[in-house]
Amino acid sequence: MTRDPVCCTEQDDATLALDLMKTHQIRRLPVVNEKHEVVGMLSLGDLVRKARIEASVIAATLQSICEPAHATKQRTERIITAA
């Protein structure tokens, strides 16, 4: 079990949840209440259906999630060293 999982709260808006998923490369995000108890699980599909986030935004997020973390770092290093 993950010791300090990335979570969102019931009050967070959908764009924050989407940003957390993208930043941490996760497809599902636990939702916690004010007592830090898990009250649900949020998926990319939920964001399409319930939050009405455009499919193209979800697709871009999914692409980012699926990209190996080291690929982003390598691309950044190439940009920095090319300058």
Buried (B, 14 or more C-beta within 10 A) or exposed (E): EEEEEBBBEEEBEBEEBBBBBBEEBBEEBBBBEEEEEEEEEBEBEBBBEEBEBEEEBBEEBBEEBEEEEEEEEEEEEEEEEEE
